[in-house]
Amino acid sequence: MIRGKEEMKGMVGKEYTVKDIEALPAGQRAELIDGQMYMMASPERIHQQILGKLYRIIADYIDEKDGVCEVNLAPLAVYINDDGRNYVEPDIFVVCDRDKLDAKGCHGAPDWVIEIVSPNSEKMDRKIKLFKYRTAGVREYWIVDPEKEIVEVYHFERDLEKEYSFREHVPVGIYEGFEIVIYV
C-alpha cells in the first residue's frame, strides 16, 4: 500500500526491493534504504530555485575545467549499494567514475551528493541518508537548508563537518579551489 505524499514515511513491515520502486505508478516517487520504502513529497518552489542555481554553477565549473566528472539532478536513480535494496534520488550528485553511470542512473556511490532539505525530508536527509551516504562511500555530502539558510558540509574522507551560512563561500572538497556561494 502506498501512503500519502504529505511527508516521507518508511513503509514498515515489508522488505522492499528496487523492483517495487520501479513498479510504482508514473509520477509517484519513493526512495529505498535497506529495504525500507520512503515516499517522496513534491518539492517547493524555493527547493527548485536552489537546485537550478547549484546545478548551473557545478556544471559550468566542470565544463570550464574540462572535467571528467558528471553532475546529475533528480529524479535520476542512484543504486547506492547496487544491491537491490537501496535506491535514492539525490537532488544533485556528481560522479567522477563514469563506469558507474548507465542509462538508468548511477550504480554505486557518487563522489558528491547535495540534498536540499524541506520540513518533510529533514529526518531522512539529516539522519538516514547521512548514515547511508557515509557508509556507502560518498566522499562529500551537503545538506542545504533554505529555511535556516545554512549548508551543512560533510567531508567523509577527511572526517570533517562544518556549517556555513548562505552567502558565505562554501569550499567544495572534491575540487581544490572551487567555492560556491548559495543565495535565494
C-alpha positions as CSV (number, residue, x, y, z in Angstrom):
1,M,0.0,0.0,0.0
2,I,1.3,3.4,-0.9
3,R,0.8,6.1,1.7
4,G,0.2,9.9,1.2
5,K,2.8,12.2,-0.2
6,E,2.4,14.8,2.6
7,E,5.6,13.6,4.2
8,M,8.2,10.9,3.6
9,K,7.3,7.8,5.5
10,G,9.0,4.5,5.9
11,M,6.9,1.7,4.7
12,V,7.3,-0.6,7.7
13,G,6.7,-4.3,7.8
14,K,7.7,-5.4,4.4
15,E,11.2,-5.7,2.8
16,Y,11.1,-3.8,-0.5
17,T,13.4,-4.0,-3.5
18,V,14.3,-1.8,-6.4
19,K,11.7,-3.8,-8.4
20,D,9.0,-2.4,-6.1
21,I,10.2,1.2,-6.7
22,E,10.2,0.6,-10.5
23,A,6.6,-0.8,-10.3
24,L,5.2,2.4,-8.7
25,P,2.7,4.3,-10.8
26,A,4.0,7.0,-13.1
27,G,4.6,10.2,-11.2
28,Q,4.9,8.6,-7.8
29,R,8.4,8.8,-6.4
30,A,10.0,6.9,-3.5
31,E,13.4,6.0,-2.2
32,L,14.6,2.7,-0.7
33,I,17.1,2.4,2.1
34,D,18.0,-1.0,3.4
35,G,14.7,-2.4,2.1
36,Q,12.5,0.3,3.6
37,M,10.5,2.4,1.2
38,Y,10.1,6.1,1.8
39,M,7.6,8.1,-0.2
40,M,8.7,11.5,-1.6
41,A,6.7,14.7,-1.5
42,S,6.7,17.2,-4.3
43,P,9.4,19.9,-3.8
44,E,8.5,23.5,-3.2
45,R,9.5,26.4,-5.5
46,I,12.4,27.5,-3.3
47,H,13.8,24.0,-3.5
48,Q,13.7,24.1,-7.2
49,Q,15.3,27.5,-7.4
50,I,18.3,26.5,-5.3
51,L,18.5,23.2,-7.2
52,G,18.7,25.0,-10.6
53,K,21.3,27.5,-9.4
54,L,23.5,24.9,-7.8
55,Y,23.3,22.6,-10.9
56,R,24.3,25.5,-13.2
57,I,27.2,26.6,-11.0
58,I,28.6,23.0,-10.7
59,A,28.0,22.1,-14.4
60,D,29.6,25.3,-15.6
61,Y,32.7,24.7,-13.3
62,I,33.1,21.1,-14.6
63,D,32.8,22.3,-18.2
64,E,35.2,25.2,-17.8
65,K,37.8,22.8,-16.3
66,D,37.2,20.1,-19.0
67,G,36.5,17.8,-16.0
68,V,35.8,14.1,-16.2
69,C,33.1,14.2,-13.5
70,E,29.4,14.4,-14.4
71,V,26.7,16.4,-12.5
72,N,23.2,15.0,-12.4
73,L,20.0,16.0,-10.8
74,A,16.8,14.4,-9.5
75,P,14.9,12.4,-10.5
76,L,17.7,10.2,-11.6
77,A,18.4,6.9,-9.8
78,V,21.3,6.2,-7.6
79,Y,21.6,2.5,-6.8
80,I,23.7,3.5,-3.8
81,N,25.0,0.0,-2.8
82,D,23.9,-1.6,-6.1
83,D,22.3,-4.4,-4.1
84,G,18.6,-4.2,-5.0
85,R,17.7,-2.9,-1.5
86,N,18.9,0.7,-1.8
87,Y,17.7,3.3,-4.3
88,V,17.9,7.1,-3.8
89,E,17.3,10.2,-5.9
90,P,19.6,12.9,-4.5
91,D,18.8,16.4,-5.6
92,I,22.2,16.8,-7.1
93,F,25.0,14.3,-7.4
94,V,28.5,14.3,-9.0
95,V,30.1,11.1,-10.3
96,C,33.8,11.1,-11.4
97,D,34.0,7.4,-12.3
98,R,31.9,7.3,-15.5
99,D,31.9,3.5,-15.4
100,K,29.3,3.8,-12.6
101,L,26.8,5.5,-15.0
102,D,24.4,4.0,-17.4
103,A,21.0,5.0,-19.0
104,K,19.2,4.2,-15.7
105,G,21.5,6.2,-13.4
106,C,24.4,5.6,-11.1
107,H,25.4,2.2,-9.7
108,G,27.4,2.7,-6.5
109,A,28.3,5.8,-4.5
110,P,28.6,9.2,-6.2
111,D,31.5,11.3,-5.2
112,W,29.4,14.3,-4.1
113,V,25.8,14.5,-3.1
114,I,23.7,17.5,-2.3
115,E,20.2,17.3,-0.7
116,I,18.0,20.4,-0.3
117,V,16.1,19.8,2.9
118,S,12.5,20.6,3.5
119,P,10.5,20.2,6.7
120,N,9.1,16.9,5.4
121,S,12.6,15.5,4.5
122,E,14.6,16.7,7.5
123,K,14.9,13.3,9.3
124,M,15.6,11.5,6.0
125,D,18.3,13.9,4.9
126,R,20.0,14.6,8.2
127,K,19.9,11.1,9.7
128,I,19.0,8.2,7.4
129,K,20.7,9.5,4.2
130,L,23.7,10.9,6.2
131,F,24.4,7.5,7.6
132,K,23.8,5.7,4.2
133,Y,25.9,8.1,2.2
134,R,28.8,7.9,4.7
135,T,28.8,4.1,4.8
136,A,28.3,3.6,1.1
137,G,31.4,5.6,0.2
138,V,30.2,9.0,-0.8
139,R,33.1,11.4,-0.5
140,E,31.2,14.6,0.3
141,Y,27.7,15.4,1.3
142,W,25.9,18.7,1.5
143,I,22.6,19.4,3.2
144,V,21.2,22.7,2.1
145,D,18.6,24.2,4.3
146,P,16.6,27.0,2.7
147,E,14.6,27.8,5.8
148,K,17.6,28.2,8.1
149,E,19.8,29.5,5.2
150,I,22.6,27.1,6.1
151,V,24.7,24.5,4.4
152,E,26.0,21.5,6.4
153,V,29.1,20.1,4.7
154,Y,30.4,16.6,5.5
155,H,33.8,15.6,4.0
156,F,33.7,11.9,4.8
157,E,37.2,11.2,3.5
158,R,38.7,13.8,6.0
159,D,36.1,13.1,8.7
160,L,35.3,16.8,8.7
161,E,31.9,18.5,9.3
162,K,31.3,22.2,9.0
163,E,28.3,24.5,8.8
164,Y,28.1,27.6,6.5
165,S,25.5,30.3,6.2
166,F,24.1,31.3,2.8
167,R,26.2,34.0,1.1
168,E,29.4,32.5,2.6
169,H,31.9,30.9,0.3
170,V,31.5,27.1,0.7
171,P,34.6,25.2,-0.4
172,V,34.0,22.1,-2.4
173,G,36.1,19.3,-1.0
174,I,36.4,17.2,-4.2
175,Y,37.6,20.2,-6.2
176,E,40.5,22.2,-4.8
177,G,39.9,26.0,-5.2
178,F,36.2,25.7,-6.1
179,E,33.8,27.6,-3.8
180,I,30.1,28.1,-4.1
181,V,28.0,31.0,-2.7
182,I,24.4,30.0,-2.1
183,Y,21.7,32.6,-2.2
184,V,18.0,32.8,-2.7
